[in-house]
Amino acid sequence: MIKHIIMFKIEEYESEEDKLKKAHEIKSTFEVLKDNIKEIFSFQVGLNFNTSNCAFDVVIDATFRNREELQTYLNHPDHIFAREKISMISKTKAVIDYEIKRKRKKKFGK
């Protein structure tokens, strides 16, 4: 399994209300992908409530069965459209992709 996590920190906004509006726009733009792209195994989009200066504002937490399905997602027209739709929002982006090692089940009695 592959974990794909993206975080966005909104950089330019007129007020906290404007910042929240932009965060909701990112969230709603990406949330629909879970229903449109079959390669997604699990998918959540969350808004931050931590007030620290180093906190990011929006997170996408996605899981894929393998690297190939992650690449299919990244190149999917709906994903490309979502990225383009939020491109006008000034933001910093952080990404990490990593493999989840499956735990081996212990045999009963051992």
Buried (B, 14 or more C-beta within 10 A) or exposed (E): BBBBBBBBBBEEBEEEEEBBBBBEBBBEBBBEBBEEBEBBBEBEBEEBEEEEEEEBBBBBBBBBEEEEBBEBBBEBEBBEEBEEBBEEBEBEEEEEBEEEEEEEEEEEEE
